[in-house]
Amino acid sequence: MDEKRIKQAEDNFKNYLREGKIQKVGEFSSLIYETYLRNARESLNAANLLFQSKTSSLWVVVNSYYSMFYMACAYLYKLGYKTKHEIVHQVVNESLIVQGRHKIKNYLLKAYEIEKEEALSISDNYLRDYGFEKIKRATFQYETTESIKNSKAETSLNRAKEFLTLIEEILGEE
């Protein structure tokens, strides 16, 4: 992830905090946290079922993205942040870059004993994939014709599975 993109996310995150689009959580609620986790897993399960049954590539992509989105919300909530409903997908994306980039890198360093630069690169790839899926979901959901390719749906599903696994592992350590 280039420095310009990181700086943009940092500036946006500060603005979102100032504008109240994301806020520090006063008191942690297990109900909210568990709901995010349940929604993430349910969305991934739905995407998997749709993919296996070849029912709808569109809804594989949409559910795969939403599994990542809910897991990102759970992660941010565990860190003490909760979004409001205004431009929530963009707020979560930017907040995940700012709040997650180094935490994911540090987890990878510790868990897999890899070099710092490799861990940062992998961390950036996860965050970039999240951003790609956010864009793909919007494009497929609102602008793509019925000729959505099965391979794109499979990529979305695989990215969601990897993202959920990684974030669940990180959350399990905290």
Residue pairs with C-beta under 8 A, 6 or more apart in sequence:
1 97
1 101
1 124
1 127
1 128
5 97
6 97
6 101
8 94
9 93
9 94
9 97
9 98
10 98
12 90
12 94
13 22
13 94
13 95
13 97
13 98
13 99
16 22
16 91
16 94
16 95
17 23
17 24
20 84
21 83
21 84
21 86
21 87
21 88
21 91
22 76
22 81
22 82
22 83
22 84
22 91
22 95
23 81
23 82
23 83
23 84
24 80
24 81
25 77
25 80
25 81
25 82
28 77
28 80
32 77
32 82
33 74
33 77
33 78
36 70
36 71
36 73
36 74
36 77
37 70
37 71
37 74
39 66
39 70
40 66
40 67
40 68
40 69
40 70
40 71
40 74
40 164
41 67
41 164
42 67
43 63
43 64
43 66
43 67
43 70
43 160
44 63
44 64
44 67
44 160
44 161
44 164
46 59
46 63
47 59
47 60
47 62
47 63
47 64
47 67
47 156
47 157
47 160
48 157
49 55
50 56
50 59
50 60
50 63
51 60
51 153
51 154
51 157
54 150
57 140
57 148
57 149
57 150
57 152
57 153
58 140
58 141
58 144
58 148
58 153
60 153
60 154
60 156
60 157
61 133
61 136
61 137
61 140
61 141
61 148
61 152
61 153
61 156
62 137
62 140
62 141
64 133
64 137
64 153
64 156
64 157
64 159
64 160
65 133
65 134
65 136
65 137
65 156
65 160
66 137
67 160
67 163
67 164
68 130
68 133
68 159
68 160
68 163
68 164
69 89
69 92
69 134
71 163
71 164
71 167
71 168
72 92
72 93
72 96
72 100
72 130
72 167
73 83
73 92
74 167
74 171
75 96
75 99
75 100
75 167
75 170
75 171
76 82
76 83
76 92
76 95
76 96
76 99
78 171
78 174
79 99
81 95
81 99
83 91
83 92
83 95
84 91
89 134
93 130
93 131
93 134
96 127
96 130
97 127
100 123
100 127
101 120
101 123
101 124
101 127
102 123
103 170
104 122
104 123
104 126
104 127
104 166
104 170
105 116
105 119
105 120
105 122
105 123
106 119
107 166
107 169
107 170
107 173
108 114
108 119
108 122
108 123
109 116
109 119
111 169
112 119
114 122
126 162
126 163
126 166
129 159
129 162
129 163
130 159
130 163
132 159
133 156
133 159
133 160
136 152
136 156
137 156
140 148
140 152
